Amino acid sequence: MIPAIYHRFIDWIGDGTGLPDTILHLHAGLAVLMVARIVTRRSLGSFVPLSFVVLAETFNEVMDRMHYGSWRWADTTSDVVNTLFWPTVICLGIRLRPMLMRLDAKRVRNDVV
């Protein structure tokens, strides 16, 4: 019952926006990331906001599994990649930035000498 209600809600969002599933997953992943960042007040470079995206996508795929009665691996894989790609890139980019800045500063100092 809950998976059917959830699936109707997801279909309503898709029908209401007219956007394809791929774009909806991209937007959903980024929206969850930003809301988690605001609610937890943790940096986008911490794994906390990213964990919320992973949990939300896991919930979505479990609801799909329960609704359809089996895994639809091609769809599930595409959904996971589309939802997690940019939040993961943002998290890693922010995490790596201090290290890259130190390496860049070191390179500049070596070029000056």
Secondary structure, DSSP 8 states (H G I E B T S, - for coil): -HHHHHHHHHHHHHHHH---HHHHHHHHHHHHHHHHHHHH---TTSHHHHHHHHHHHHHHHHHHHHHHSS--HHHHHHHHHHHHHHHHHHHHHHHHHHHHHHHHHHHHHHHH-
